């Protein structure tokens, strides 16, 4: 690879980004992927409670969502994601 080709590769993005509307908040799957399981609800709140999560009604803080969940212990990532989705719903996420 020549120097010119290397410069071109650095300038151009690897993936073209679309011009679609932005979506506010982080996907719950991203938050769940950043944790090692099992976790308690209080540990999740301490680490990511202020994170805004994407919901069909717009972004909402994870702390507020956790307040609506009765479980205090999540044995697996899937258990946590399912509990959050039971609260926020499974409808499409609103865009700007």
Buried (B, 14 or more C-beta within 10 A) or exposed (E): EEEEEEEEEEEEEEEEEEEEEEBBBBEBEEBBEEBEEEBEBEEBBEBBBEBBBBBEEBBBBBBEBBEEBEBEEBEEBEBBBEBBEEBBEEEEBBEE
